[in-house]
Structures are given as structure tokens and as C-alpha cells.
Amino acid sequence: MGWQFLDISMLRDIELFTSLSDHALTDIVALTTTEEYKPADRIFQEGDKGDAMYLILKGEVRISKDIPGVGEEALAFLSDGAYFGEMSLVGDESPRSASAIASSPVKVARLSRVDFQKLLDENKEAAVEILTSFVNTLAERLRASNDKLAFFAMSDMFE
């Protein structure tokens, strides 16, 4: 796993941060580290304490859930510019609801919960912008989950 520095041009390509000022992006860069993973490496495991979010700078990550009696179910495949694990920044310290696994060589930026809370305290304008984007993402993901559940429910009706 390699550690490198991140710059604001990389963050500018992440949808979550596209509307932020250079000053806000500089604050975020100062709080993040980058990590690299090989294919099949676990970035985090379902049930782990949620303590950070991740931004995919390069590569693909599989988000999956272990379903008893069925096995691993892929919920999403995320690639460059996507982010995941954001619920750990805005919620309580609940366990991870799914696992994140590198599907290819992956480079991610990691923003810890502790550092994010500092950012919220110090830069209210950026905090509002970021939290608004989080809410939009969570709403989209909830809709997608609801659609999947509806599909599975309909599938059971025709068996």
C-alpha cells in the first residue's frame, strides 16, 4: 500500500467537490491521505467501525453485502470519481453496512471522520455544500436500493 499526497485538481474531478472553492478544496486536501489497493484487497469489511470515507481516484471498487444463505451480493461497482463510505462521516459510529473490495488496482483518497468533523467546525460554507451533496447521494442510493428490493419482491411472486 503506497501513501502519496493529493492535490486539488484531483478533488475537482470528484462530483462531491466540483462546486467547492479552491480554499475549501485546499482544506480537504490537507485532511486526506491516499492509499493504493491491489485487486481483491478489502478496503473495509461489513461490520467494521465506520471511521472514514473514500474517493476513488483511479480504479474500480465493488461494494457488497454478505447475505446469509446466499453469499456475497454485489450492490454496486464504483469507479473513478465515485465516493463511498460517506455515511460514516455524517452518522453515528455505526458498523459498516457493506464491504468495499478493490476490483482492480485502486487508488483512493481517505478522509477520516475526526478530520471531517474538524472541517465542519472550521468551514461552515464548505460543510453546507458537502452535506447537501451527501444528502443527494444518499437519496439516490436509497432509491436504487428500493428499486432492487421491489425487483426481488416481484421475482418471488412469479416463482
Residue frames relative to the residue before (quaternion, step in Angstrom):
aa qw qx qy qz dx dy dz
M 1.0000 0.0000 0.0000 0.0000 0.00 0.00 0.00
G 0.1701 -0.8075 0.5587 0.0830 3.60 -0.71 1.04
W 0.2503 -0.7429 0.6021 0.1512 3.54 -1.14 0.67
Q 0.0365 0.7868 -0.6129 0.0629 3.55 -0.91 0.96
F 0.5098 -0.6170 0.4907 0.3445 3.53 -1.29 0.16
L 0.3434 -0.7219 0.5769 0.1675 3.53 -1.20 0.67
D 0.1529 -0.7802 0.5914 0.1350 3.60 -1.11 0.52
I 0.6763 -0.5390 0.3152 0.3908 3.58 -1.21 0.44
S 0.5738 0.5840 -0.4018 0.4102 3.63 1.10 -0.46
M 0.6244 0.5180 -0.3407 0.4750 3.60 1.09 -0.64
L 0.6684 0.4929 -0.3067 0.4649 3.60 0.92 -0.84
R 0.5949 0.5901 -0.3615 0.4089 3.58 1.05 -0.75
D 0.6679 0.5044 -0.2964 0.4600 3.62 1.14 -0.58
I 0.6001 0.5399 -0.3610 0.4670 3.61 1.26 -0.18
E 0.5351 -0.6764 0.4027 0.3066 3.58 -0.65 1.15
L 0.6198 0.5798 -0.3369 0.4077 3.57 0.97 -0.84
F 0.7986 0.3309 -0.1342 0.4845 3.59 1.02 -0.80
T 0.4003 0.7651 -0.4541 0.2197 3.63 1.20 -0.11
S 0.7400 0.4239 -0.2446 0.4614 3.61 0.98 -0.69
L 0.5284 0.6556 -0.4080 0.3529 3.61 1.23 -0.08
S 0.5516 -0.6056 0.4671 0.3328 3.53 -1.18 0.59
D 0.6435 -0.5089 0.3966 0.4120 3.56 -1.25 0.34
H 0.6198 0.5468 -0.3452 0.4447 3.59 1.04 -0.74
A 0.6685 0.4845 -0.2992 0.4784 3.61 0.91 -0.89
L 0.6475 0.5173 -0.3177 0.4608 3.58 0.99 -0.82
T 0.6208 0.5353 -0.3327 0.4663 3.56 1.05 -0.75
D 0.6293 0.5266 -0.3252 0.4700 3.59 1.04 -0.79
I 0.6674 0.4974 -0.2977 0.4675 3.58 0.96 -0.87
V 0.6304 0.5379 -0.3325 0.4503 3.58 0.94 -0.89
A 0.6516 0.5303 -0.3176 0.4397 3.57 0.97 -0.84
L 0.7193 0.4508 -0.2408 0.4705 3.59 1.18 -0.52
T 0.6836 0.5017 -0.2823 0.4487 3.60 1.22 -0.28
T 0.1825 -0.7148 0.6587 0.1480 3.49 -1.38 0.38
T 0.3131 -0.7227 0.5686 0.2374 3.57 -1.19 0.34
E 0.1139 -0.7712 0.6256 0.0301 3.50 -1.20 0.72
E 0.2042 -0.7606 0.6020 0.1316 3.55 -1.19 0.55
Y 0.1107 -0.7878 0.6055 0.0243 3.53 -1.08 0.85
K 0.3937 -0.6819 0.5669 0.2422 3.54 -1.23 0.63
P 0.6643 -0.4817 0.3634 0.4412 3.61 -1.20 0.38
A 0.8131 0.2235 -0.2450 0.4783 3.56 -1.07 0.98
D 0.4734 0.6387 -0.4643 0.3904 3.63 1.22 0.02
R 0.3497 -0.7122 0.5688 0.2167 3.56 -1.07 0.78
I 0.3224 -0.7295 0.5741 0.1849 3.54 -0.80 1.05
F 0.7305 -0.2009 0.0788 0.6479 3.52 1.19 -0.74
Q 0.4114 -0.7109 0.5360 0.1949 3.51 -1.30 0.55
E 0.5754 -0.5484 0.4795 0.3717 3.55 -1.14 0.68
G 0.7617 0.3305 -0.2636 0.4911 3.59 -0.85 0.99
D 0.5328 0.6076 -0.4152 0.4178 3.61 1.22 -0.35
K 0.5706 -0.5523 0.4712 0.3838 3.56 -1.25 0.42
G 0.3548 -0.7337 0.5418 0.2056 3.58 -0.84 0.98
D 0.0966 0.8369 -0.5279 0.1078 3.56 -0.37 1.21
A 0.7956 0.1603 -0.0884 0.5775 3.61 1.26 0.04
M 0.2797 -0.6954 0.6226 0.2248 3.52 -1.36 0.30
Y 0.2677 -0.7663 0.5712 0.1215 3.53 -1.27 0.47
L 0.1916 -0.7417 0.6348 0.1009 3.54 -1.18 0.75
I 0.3178 -0.7536 0.5384 0.2029 3.59 -0.73 0.99
L 0.2021 -0.7890 0.5746 0.0802 3.53 -0.61 1.21
K 0.7811 -0.0908 0.0750 0.6132 3.56 1.14 -0.70
G 0.7315 0.4176 -0.3126 0.4392 3.55 -0.97 0.87
E 0.4240 -0.6832 0.5370 0.2553 3.55 -1.35 -0.22
V 0.1383 -0.7741 0.6166 0.0392 3.53 -1.08 0.92
R 0.2632 -0.7398 0.6013 0.1479 3.55 -1.03 0.90
I 0.1792 -0.7395 0.6408 0.1019 3.55 -0.89 0.99
S 0.0945 0.8229 -0.5488 0.1125 3.57 -0.62 1.10
K 0.2539 -0.7426 0.6066 0.1271 3.49 -1.33 0.46
D 0.3707 -0.7027 0.5614 0.2315 3.54 -1.05 0.80
I 0.1153 -0.7986 0.5901 0.0272 3.56 -0.61 1.17
P 0.4532 -0.7115 0.4627 0.2725 3.60 -0.55 1.17
G 0.8146 0.2256 -0.1941 0.4979 3.55 -0.90 0.96
V 0.7253 0.3775 -0.2294 0.5279 3.59 1.23 -0.28
G 0.4384 -0.6674 0.4815 0.3613 3.57 0.90 -0.96
E 0.7600 -0.3564 0.2726 0.4702 3.53 -1.24 -0.45
E 0.0979 -0.7726 0.6263 0.0348 3.56 -0.92 0.96
A 0.3437 -0.7336 0.5506 0.2014 3.57 -0.70 1.11
L 0.2438 -0.7809 0.5628 0.1180 3.56 -0.79 1.04
A 0.7945 -0.0873 0.0998 0.5926 3.56 1.07 -0.76
F 0.1987 -0.7053 0.6611 0.1613 3.50 -1.35 0.45
L 0.0911 -0.8186 0.5670 -0.0088 3.56 -0.58 1.20
S 0.0954 -0.8080 0.5802 0.0379 3.57 -1.03 0.77
D 0.8485 -0.1816 0.1154 0.4834 3.54 -1.37 -0.18
G 0.8097 0.2619 -0.2175 0.4780 3.55 -0.89 1.00
A 0.6114 0.5375 -0.3620 0.4541 3.59 1.21 -0.25
Y 0.1752 -0.7613 0.6114 0.1262 3.53 -1.28 0.32
F 0.0534 -0.7907 0.6098 -0.0010 3.53 -1.24 0.55
G 0.7196 0.4263 -0.3230 0.4428 3.54 -1.27 0.41
E 0.3976 0.7618 -0.4466 0.2494 3.57 1.28 0.08
M 0.5508 0.6148 -0.4077 0.3904 3.62 1.13 -0.45
S 0.6193 0.5627 -0.3469 0.4237 3.58 1.12 -0.59
L 0.6468 0.5248 -0.3248 0.4480 3.59 1.20 -0.39
V 0.7910 0.3390 -0.1544 0.4854 3.57 0.99 -0.80
G 0.6760 0.4582 -0.2995 0.4933 3.59 1.21 -0.25
D 0.6722 -0.4165 0.3614 0.4941 3.51 -1.22 -0.38
E 0.6543 -0.5189 0.3672 0.4096 3.58 -1.23 -0.13
S 0.1243 0.8213 -0.5383 0.1425 3.56 0.91 0.98
P 0.5849 -0.5678 0.4338 0.3838 3.57 -1.21 0.43
R 0.6197 -0.5340 0.4214 0.3914 3.57 -1.23 0.51
S 0.3863 -0.7461 0.5034 0.2019 3.56 -0.95 0.93
A 0.7791 0.1071 -0.0626 0.6144 3.59 1.29 -0.23
S 0.4747 -0.6406 0.5184 0.3091 3.54 -1.34 0.15
A 0.2073 -0.7333 0.6314 0.1440 3.55 -1.27 0.51
I 0.0158 -0.8149 0.5744 -0.0762 3.55 -0.62 1.23
A 0.4535 -0.6752 0.5056 0.2877 3.58 -0.89 0.89
S 0.2404 -0.7736 0.5729 0.1245 3.59 -0.83 1.02
S 0.7521 0.1129 -0.0516 0.6473 3.55 1.32 -0.39
P 0.6569 -0.3974 0.3570 0.5321 3.60 -1.14 -0.18
V 0.0752 -0.8269 0.5565 -0.0304 3.57 -0.73 1.11
K 0.1030 -0.7338 0.6668 0.0792 3.51 -1.18 0.74
V 0.0115 -0.8065 0.5898 -0.0390 3.57 -0.73 1.10
A 0.3147 -0.6659 0.6292 0.2481 3.51 -1.34 0.36
R 0.1982 -0.7885 0.5771 0.0768 3.57 -0.92 0.95
L 0.0701 -0.7693 0.6350 0.0086 3.55 -0.92 1.04
S 0.3029 -0.7917 0.5044 0.1642 3.57 -0.47 1.18
R 0.6380 -0.5358 0.4088 0.3725 3.53 -1.27 0.52
V 0.6487 0.5277 -0.3165 0.4479 3.59 0.91 -0.91
D 0.6932 0.4627 -0.2775 0.4780 3.58 0.87 -0.94
F 0.6247 0.5352 -0.3413 0.4548 3.59 1.04 -0.73
Q 0.6368 0.5240 -0.3295 0.4598 3.59 0.97 -0.79
K 0.6140 0.5305 -0.3392 0.4760 3.59 1.08 -0.71
L 0.6410 0.5283 -0.3156 0.4586 3.57 0.97 -0.88
L 0.6482 0.5192 -0.3182 0.4572 3.59 0.93 -0.87
D 0.6701 0.5016 -0.2921 0.4627 3.57 1.00 -0.82
E 0.7604 0.4161 -0.2011 0.4563 3.57 0.98 -0.85
N 0.8023 0.1812 -0.0808 0.5630 3.63 1.08 -0.56
K 0.1818 -0.8420 0.5016 0.0792 3.57 0.28 1.30
E 0.6292 0.5445 -0.3449 0.4345 3.60 0.99 -0.77
A 0.6711 0.4678 -0.2902 0.4966 3.59 0.89 -0.91
A 0.6127 0.5693 -0.3458 0.4253 3.58 1.01 -0.80
V 0.6592 0.5017 -0.3098 0.4666 3.59 0.90 -0.91
E 0.6624 0.5064 -0.3102 0.4567 3.59 0.90 -0.89
I 0.6847 0.4830 -0.2875 0.4639 3.58 0.87 -0.95
L 0.6736 0.4943 -0.3039 0.4578 3.60 0.88 -0.89
T 0.6079 0.5365 -0.3516 0.4680 3.60 1.07 -0.66
S 0.6585 0.4968 -0.3054 0.4757 3.56 0.96 -0.84
F 0.6126 0.5442 -0.3381 0.4629 3.60 1.04 -0.78
V 0.6580 0.5137 -0.3125 0.4532 3.58 0.85 -0.97
N 0.6525 0.5118 -0.3156 0.4612 3.58 0.93 -0.86
T 0.6556 0.5054 -0.3061 0.4702 3.58 0.96 -0.86
L 0.6677 0.4956 -0.3104 0.4606 3.58 0.85 -0.92
A 0.6339 0.5211 -0.3346 0.4633 3.60 1.01 -0.74
E 0.6459 0.5117 -0.3202 0.4674 3.60 0.96 -0.84
R 0.6825 0.4851 -0.2899 0.4636 3.58 0.92 -0.90
L 0.6228 0.5229 -0.3406 0.4720 3.59 1.04 -0.68
R 0.6361 0.5164 -0.3283 0.4701 3.60 0.97 -0.80
A 0.6542 0.5063 -0.3131 0.4665 3.59 0.95 -0.87
S 0.6453 0.5081 -0.3186 0.4731 3.60 1.00 -0.79
N 0.6375 0.5232 -0.3230 0.4643 3.57 0.98 -0.81
D 0.6410 0.5184 -0.3199 0.4669 3.58 1.00 -0.83
K 0.6439 0.5150 -0.3193 0.4672 3.59 1.00 -0.83
L 0.6567 0.5070 -0.3116 0.4633 3.58 0.94 -0.88
A 0.6405 0.5162 -0.3248 0.4667 3.57 0.98 -0.81
F 0.6325 0.5295 -0.3262 0.4617 3.58 1.01 -0.81
F 0.6768 0.4819 -0.2962 0.4711 3.58 0.89 -0.92
A 0.6318 0.5253 -0.3344 0.4617 3.59 1.00 -0.75
M 0.6637 0.4859 -0.3024 0.4817 3.59 0.96 -0.85
S 0.6148 0.5508 -0.3487 0.4438 3.61 1.02 -0.73
D 0.6537 0.5182 -0.3084 0.4572 3.60 0.99 -0.82
M 0.6112 0.5769 -0.3496 0.4140 3.59 1.09 -0.69
F 0.7658 0.3948 -0.1955 0.4685 3.58 1.04 -0.74
E 0.4879 0.6621 -0.4415 0.3587 3.60 1.20 0.32
